[in-house]
Amino acid sequence: MSAGLLPTPDFTFDPEAAGACVAGVRPFRKGAYRLDAETVSGKFVVHNYGHGGAGITLSWGCAAKVRDIVRERLTTSHDTEVAVLGAGVMGLTAATLLLDLGLDVTIYSDRRPVDTTSHKAGGEWGVSVIDSVGKKEELKQIITTAYTKFKCSVGQNFGVFERPLFTPKESENLEIVRDWLPNLLPERKKCDRLPVSGPARRGFEYQTLLIEPPVFLNRLETDLAARHVPIVLRRFASRAEVLALSQNIIVNCTGLGSMKLFNDAKMCPITGQLAMLPPQPGLKYLLGRDGYMFPRSDHVVIGGTTEQKVNSEVPNKACCKQLVRGIAKWFGLAPAEPLPDTHIHHPRNAPVVDPRLAASLEDR
């Protein structure tokens, strides 16, 4: 390794190894995520879903909004129990903050947290693959709350770490935050040469957060269990079954499940592929733009693909191999070749919050 350069990853990758290739489905909602309440058949239903690839990033902020909506409900009702649908990051964080209201909370889910899409997420804090038309001011509050909460979680065994992100071009996921909330994030730096081996290139350094979903979700689940919040494994076949629950307050964090349970035609699955390399403790930085690389304690995660209207959790091994080669080319260790599909950090057709689209996201 040359002086001043960061450690070079080991890109040895066997797509046939168990767990080496992973596919997850993002719950994207066209137009905007849903975060509101309605009364249906006498039940007070709070909807919190459709955050696409930004679920973990926005989780604490959305959970705070859910708590506030339910708190307002309690001023005119005598409810003492609440049902939370979904054991992904949205459900677990909402359940955690609802305990602040002194409610008895029960989580219903067809999957344990370890089996959810949230558990498969890469983990960089960044606003990606989300529409928010008409919700700019609300989203600003959500972003601020979420980032502040995660920042305070560093060093508290929630799997949250401060890490530099290096990218040859501006990161849309972070530039929208810098544009809307100029004082929230640390200043970015321009690099005359990105500090990685291989071809010299200019770029940027951002200070951001890395959230390790397996650690984060396990901590949330453990804390909820310690506070006597059960996770009941149950698959609902219809909205009628949901409304038949004994609880009068229901918080819907089912993501793509809302397509069927609440007839939401705006929901659109977006599948992403991840290549999981063995852990490399010496890597303490993120790479973005031509795909992404997130070194975590369990794996070095390489990903960035999007397949719109594809609802499949079957990994594409050929795609994962291409993802690895796409990052390896940064270091001069693989020939340059196009990514297998659209990717988050340099979108062609993927929905994404982008500062250049800010005018279309203004409140209307």
N, C-alpha and C positions, 0 to 999 in steps of 0.2 A: 504494500500500500504506500503510495507516494505521500510525502509530507503535506498535511492540510486536507487530505482527502478522507472521506468517510469510509468505513469498512465496506468491502464489496460482498454482496450476498453470495451464498452457494446456491446456484440454480439447479442443482441435481433434483430431478423430479420424475417420479414414477406414477403415471396416471392410473396404473392398475393397483396401486397400494390402497388398502382400506382407508377410506376417509380422505383420499388425496384430491378428489373432485367432488364439488358440492354445488347444488343448484337451489336457489331460493326464489320465491315469488313475491315481488313487492306489491302491496295493496294500493295502487295508484287510483286516484279519483279525478276524473276530468273536470276542469273548471276550478275546483277547490276541494280541500279536505272538508270533512263534515264535523263540526263541533257546535252542537246546539241541542235543544230539548224539545220534546213534544209530548202531549198527553194522548195515549192510545188505550182505549177500553179501560179507562180509569187508572192506568199505570203511567208513571212519570218516567219517560225514557230519554236518557242523555246519550247522544251519539258522539263518538270520538274515534274516527277512523278515516282512512283514505290518504295517509301521509306519505305514500310511495316509499322512496328510499331515504326519507328523513325521519323515520319513526323514532329511532333511538335519539337522534339529535334533538327533536322537539318534545320528547316524552315528558320530562318534568314540567315543562311549560304548559302542555296540554292538560296534564293531570291537575295542575293548579286551577285551570279554567273549569275543569269538571267539578272540582271541589267547590269552587265559588258558585257554580250553577246549582249544585245540590244544597249548599248552605242557604241560598235564597229560597229554595223550595221548603226547607225546614222551618222557615219563618211563618208559614201558613199551613203546616201539616204536623202530625205527631208521629211520623215514621221513625222507626229505630233500626231498620234493616235495609241493606242495599245489596243487590246482586250485580256483580261485574261479569260481563261476558267476554272471555278471552284471556289467555294466560301468556300473551306476548308482552312486549315492553309497555305498550299502552295500557293493557289491563293491570299489570303488576304495579306500575307507578300510580295509576288512578286509585287502585285499592289502597295503596300505602297512604296517600294523602287524604282519602276519605275517612281513614281512621282518626284523623285530626278532629272530625266532627262528632266523635263518640258513637259512631254507628257500628252495628254488627255487620261485617262484610263477609260475603261468600263469593268466591270466584267459580264460575262455571266455564269449562273449556273442553273441547274434544281432544286437546293435546296437553301434555305437560310442557312447562316452559322450555325444557331442553329440546323439544321436538318442533318448536315454533320457528317461523321465518326469522323472527328477531334474533334467535340464538345463532342463526347462520350469517348475520350481517357482518360487514367488514369492521366497522367501528370508528371511522374518522368522524369527528364532529364537523358537520357541514350540511348546509341546506341544499339537498339534491333531489332530483326527480319528484317535484311537487308542483302542483298548480295552486295559486292562491288569489285568483281574481276577486277583487272586492274585499280582501282581508288583510291589506297591508298593515294597518294599525294594530289589529289583533295579533298578526304574526310577529310584529316587532316586539310586542309584550311577551309572547310565547318564547321567542328566541332569547330575549334577555333573561327571563326566568330560568329557562333550561340551561343556558350557558353558565349562569351564576351558580346554579345548583351543582352542575358537574364540576366546575372549577373548585368549589368548596369540598368536593368529594375526593380530590387528589390526595393520595396518601392515607385514605380512610378505608382501604380494602374493598372498594367498589370497582376495582379494575379500571380506574381512570388515571391517565398519565398525560403530562405535558410533553409534547413532541414537536420538533420542527418538521414542516412539510416543504419539500423542494419540488418545484414545477417549472418547466421552461416557459410557460405562459401563465397569465393570470388565472387563478382558480375561481370559476364562476360560483362555486359553492360558498366561498368565503368572501368574494368581492361584493355579493349582494348584502352580506351582513355589514361589511365595511361601509357600503353606500348608505344603508338605512340607519345603521347604529355606529357612527364613526368612532365612538369612544369605548366600544365594548371589547374589541379584540386588540391584542398587541399590534404594533405597527409592523407591516411587512417590510422586507429588505430586498433590494435589488442585488443580484449576484452577477458580477462580471463573468464568473465561471462557477457553475454549479459544482459543489465539492464532491463529485463522484468520479471514479475512474472511467475511462472510455473517451469518446469524442468530447471536446470542450464545447460547452454551450452556455449561453447566458440564461438567466431565469430569475426566479423569486424564491424567497424563504418566508414562510408564514409560521408563526407560532400558534399551534392549535392543540386540540385534545384528542387523544386516542382512547376510546372506550372499548374494553374487551367484553363483548356481549356474554360469553359464557360465565365470566366472573361476575359481571353486573347482574345478570338475571338470577344467578344462583344466590347472590347476596340478597336480592329483593325477595326471592322465594323463601329463603331461610328466615329473614326478618319477619315476613308475614306469618310464617308458621309459628314463630316464637310469640306472636301476638294473636295466636289462635284464629287465623284466617284460613279456612280450608279451601283447597282446590278440588272441586267436584268434577270428575271426568264425565262429561255428558255431551252428546251431539244433538243439537236441536234441528228438527226437520222442517220447522215452519215458524212463522211469527206467532201463530196461535200457541205453540208450545212455549215460546219465550214468555208470552203474556200470561201463561198459566202458572208461572212461578209465584211463590207465596209473597215475595218481596214486592212492595209497591213502587220502589225506586229501582230502575234497571239502567245500568251503564253499559252501553253497547260498544265494545272494543274488538269486534270480530273481524275487522279488516275486510278481506274479500268475502267473508261469510255474509256480509250485508247485501251482497248481490242477490242472494236467495232469501235470507231472513227478512229483509226490509225492502226488497224489490228495487234496489238501487242500480239503475241501468248505467250510471255514470262510472261505476267501478270498472277498472281495466287492469288485468294482471300484467305485470312486467317481470319476466324471468331474468335472473342474472346468474352467471357462472362464476365459481371461485376455485382457484387452484390453491391447495393447502400444502405448503412446504414445511419440512420439519422446523421446529423453533431454532432461532439463532440469537442467543442472548446479547451478542455484541452489536446487533443492529438496533439503533435507537432513533431512527428517523423514518419519515414517510415519503413516498414518491407519488406524484400524481400527474395527470394529463393523458398520456398514452397508456390507458389502463391505470391501475394504482397498485401500490405495495404497502401493506401495513404489517410491520413486524410486531407480533404479539407474543405473549409468554407461551401460548399453546401451539401457534403456527406462525409462519410468515404467509400472510394472506395476499394473494394476487387476484385481482378481479377488475370489474369495470364494464362488463357487457350488459346490454339491455335488449330483450326480445319482447316487443310489445304484443299484447293480446295472446301471449303464450303462458299457459298455466300448467307448468310441468316442473316437478322436483327431481326429474331424472337427469343426472349430470351428463354433460357432453364432454367426453374425455379429449377429443380432438381439439375442441375449443379451449379447454384448460391448458393444453400443451402450447397452443398459440399465445395464450395470455402470458405464460411464463417466458416464452421467447420474446414477446413484445417488451417486457420489462428488462430482460437480459440485454437487449440491444442498447439500452441506455449506457451500459458498461462496456460496450464493444464486444460482448460475448455471444451475440447472435446476429444474423443478418436482418436488416430492416424488412419488415413485411406488414401489411395492413392487419388491424385487429379483426377478429372474426365477425364482429357486429358493432353496432353503435355502442359507444361507451360513455359513461357518466361525465367524465371530466373534459370531454371535447365533443359535446353532443351534435349530431347532425339532425336527427328527427326526434330525439327523445325529449319528453317534457321535462323542463328543468327551470328553476328560478334563476334568472340571469339578469344582471343589472342593466343590460342593454334592452331588456324587455320591461323595465320598471314602469314605464308609462301605462302598459296594459294591465299592471297589477295594482294601480291606484284604486283607492276606495271609490265606489260608484254609487 
